Amino acid sequence: MAETTTTKESEGTAAPLHVAMFPWLAVGHFIPFLRLATLLARRGHRVSFLSTPHNLSKLPRIPAHLSSLVALVPLPFPDTPALPPLAQSSADVPNRHQQLLKPAFDALLPALRSFLQSSRPDWILYDYASHWLPALAAELRVPHAFLSLFAAAVLSFFGPPRELASGRRFQPAGGGGGGDFTAVPPWIPTGSGLAFLPHEVARVAERSEARVETTEDGVRFGISIGESDAVVVRTCEEFEPEWLGLLRELYGDKPVLPVGLLPPTDEGDDDESDDVEGREIWEFIKDWLDGQEANSAVYVAFGTEATLTGAELAELALGLEMSGLPFFWVIRRPPGSDRDDGLGSLPRGFVERVKGRGLVHSGWAPQAKILRHESVGGFLTHCGYNSIVEGLSLGRVLITFPVMNEQGLNARLLRAKGVAVEVPRDEMDGSFTGESVAGAVRLAMVDEAGEPARAAAREMKGVFGNKEKNDGYVDEFVRYLKEHRKPTDKINL
Ligand SMILES: O=c1ccn([C@@H]2O[C@H](COP(=O)(O)OP(=O)(O)O[C@H]3O[C@H](CO)[C@@H](O)[C@H](O)[C@H]3O)[C@@H](O)[C@H]2O)c(=O)[nH]1
């Protein structure tokens, strides 16, 4: 085939970029990708945000004045009879069936290829799961960067990309692999304590129950990192200097670029509640928050993927009741069930007993807005990275209750940074008592012994919530993208 070389209209560092973004099928991934999309659009760059139609229809609103710069590009979701209708993201699928989404995600490759061939973006930013994307982008000569929604400490824990891509890192240590996730790996300082607890590993293993023939996550990670042109990490030098340093050593020549923490802004970029129902929910919550004293209430939420067992919900409820403190608790509706509001496991009479002091909400709640309310002092969280960023960007002390994925590592990182109090649990089976919840909540929120954690969390606001610093990282990232875009565009005819 003949190859012609054309000069791009956009050539030169002054011209705006066209950046494609392709997140994994998870709400906790759409939100930060979209936040970065908005930040690029604010700087005059064009973004193509690629996902499946149902996921795109549920994204938070893009500010009206930027919407012409952010194109939502639908990629048809393949027919997957094993999944419930319209289940196109991890929030719609129970944990044990999560892996069913992977083959469906992989089947988006041909549509992505067509998009890249016809649109020829300057860059594509992709997530950990599309291990096939770097080869595709390289073939089409599209610069491609892996956008890590995981902290540098977490990436460091998983180790060098070659080891990950070989599949050895995620194999049990006894079977010849390096995968004892409960041990601090040899390339990490032992004193860091960065490792999973046995019960956290068991929760992750639940996923294998569905027995889906698909590339395992470690391999996806390894190839996504190893074959990228650059690794972009949602973090900053001020929060993770030691881990960014180690990551650069582990990744060799690969550029490692911190993009800042991508916190929610108070400029309405994350305003999900522009529909009537959303506005009503917020009014209701705000009324309750307005009635609490400043810094007094605990916000309790576990993200979009974790489903707690009935026993865990019941014990948490007892703990919140025993703490004697005001709380606002968001309970997620179990995926795949229209009628179950998730409240059935709460102890009998609990809602009435805590009435006035504690409020339980079933379903979606505007988390970023709630955390911004001055009544909220602390956040009992599953340690999803978005929740951590949102809480610390407002200086809220964290009470950690990791459930799955990398959340255990996040909890260890927060403990090392001194900004959190972890709910004590049995290391082997994860069990805990209401007393341990109440103790952790009171320590974080009111006890004198918890003041250092509260002070450290307040201080983190200056890092996580620092607009100027975070903007600086995005500016630096944009500069890199501009400097490393392809000056000419080769088109195969
Ligand atoms: O009722 C809700 C529920 C969630 N959110 C928002 O949804 C996001 C949830 O993100 P996160 O806190 O990270 O939780 P998950 O979506 O459960 O997190 C998944 O994605 C994260 C980022 O990769 C990982 O750290 C987690 O382990 C993984 O479970 C946040 O922006 C929340 O503000 C709401 O606004 N309202």
The ligand as an SDF file (V2000), in Angstrom:
LIG
                    3D

 36 38  0  0  0  0  0  0  0  0999 V2000
  -23.8920    7.4810   45.3770 O   0  0  0  0  0  0  0  0  0  0  0  0
  -22.8150    7.7630   44.8540 C   0  0  0  0  0  0  0  0  0  0  0  0
  -21.7890    6.8060   44.6260 C   0  0  0  0  0  0  0  0  0  0  0  0
  -20.6100    7.2210   44.0610 C   0  0  0  0  0  0  0  0  0  0  0  0
  -20.4320    8.5180   43.6940 N   0  0  0  0  0  0  0  0  0  0  0  0
  -19.1730    8.9510   43.0480 C   0  0  0  0  0  0  0  0  0  0  0  0
  -18.6400    7.8340   42.3390 O   0  0  0  0  0  0  0  0  0  0  0  0
  -17.2360    7.7730   42.4940 C   0  0  0  0  0  0  0  0  0  0  0  0
  -16.8640    6.4660   43.1500 C   0  0  0  0  0  0  0  0  0  0  0  0
  -15.4780    6.2720   43.0330 O   0  0  0  0  0  0  0  0  0  0  0  0
  -14.6120    5.5040   44.1400 P   0  0  0  0  0  0  0  0  0  0  0  0
  -14.7230    6.1610   45.4370 O   0  0  0  0  0  0  0  0  0  0  0  0
  -13.2410    5.3930   43.5930 O   0  0  0  0  0  0  0  0  0  0  0  0
  -15.3150    4.1190   44.3020 O   0  0  0  0  0  0  0  0  0  0  0  0
  -15.5880    2.9310   43.2430 P   0  0  0  0  0  0  0  0  0  0  0  0
  -16.3120    3.4030   42.0730 O   0  0  0  0  0  0  0  0  0  0  0  0
  -16.2150    1.8400   44.0190 O   0  0  0  0  0  0  0  0  0  0  0  0
  -14.0860    2.5660   42.8650 O   0  0  0  0  0  0  0  0  0  0  0  0
  -13.5700    1.7630   41.8430 C   0  0  0  0  0  0  0  0  0  0  0  0
  -12.6280    2.5640   41.1010 O   0  0  0  0  0  0  0  0  0  0  0  0
  -11.6080    3.1840   41.9000 C   0  0  0  0  0  0  0  0  0  0  0  0
  -10.7150    3.9900   40.9720 C   0  0  0  0  0  0  0  0  0  0  0  0
  -10.0630    3.1430   40.1040 O   0  0  0  0  0  0  0  0  0  0  0  0
  -10.8210    2.1390   42.6930 C   0  0  0  0  0  0  0  0  0  0  0  0
   -9.9640    2.8130   43.5790 O   0  0  0  0  0  0  0  0  0  0  0  0
  -11.7700    1.2120   43.4490 C   0  0  0  0  0  0  0  0  0  0  0  0
  -11.0500    0.1710   44.0860 O   0  0  0  0  0  0  0  0  0  0  0  0
  -12.8110    0.6300   42.5150 C   0  0  0  0  0  0  0  0  0  0  0  0
  -13.7290   -0.1890   43.2360 O   0  0  0  0  0  0  0  0  0  0  0  0
  -16.8380    8.9830   43.3250 C   0  0  0  0  0  0  0  0  0  0  0  0
  -16.4650   10.0330   42.4590 O   0  0  0  0  0  0  0  0  0  0  0  0
  -18.1220    9.3500   44.0610 C   0  0  0  0  0  0  0  0  0  0  0  0
  -18.2080   10.7300   44.3710 O   0  0  0  0  0  0  0  0  0  0  0  0
  -21.4040    9.4540   43.9230 C   0  0  0  0  0  0  0  0  0  0  0  0
  -21.2490   10.6480   43.6140 O   0  0  0  0  0  0  0  0  0  0  0  0
  -22.5630    9.0370   44.4980 N   0  0  0  0  0  0  0  0  0  0  0  0
  1  2  2  0
  2  3  1  0
  2 36  1  0
  3  4  2  0
  4  5  1  0
  5  6  1  0
  5 34  1  0
  6  7  1  0
  6 32  1  0
  7  8  1  0
  8  9  1  0
  8 30  1  0
  9 10  1  0
 10 11  1  0
 11 12  2  0
 11 13  1  0
 11 14  1  0
 14 15  1  0
 15 16  2  0
 15 17  1  0
 15 18  1  0
 18 19  1  0
 19 20  1  0
 19 28  1  0
 20 21  1  0
 21 22  1  0
 21 24  1  0
 22 23  1  0
 24 25  1  0
 24 26  1  0
 26 27  1  0
 26 28  1  0
 28 29  1  0
 30 31  1  0
 30 32  1  0
 32 33  1  0
 34 35  2  0
 34 36  1  0
M  END
$$$$
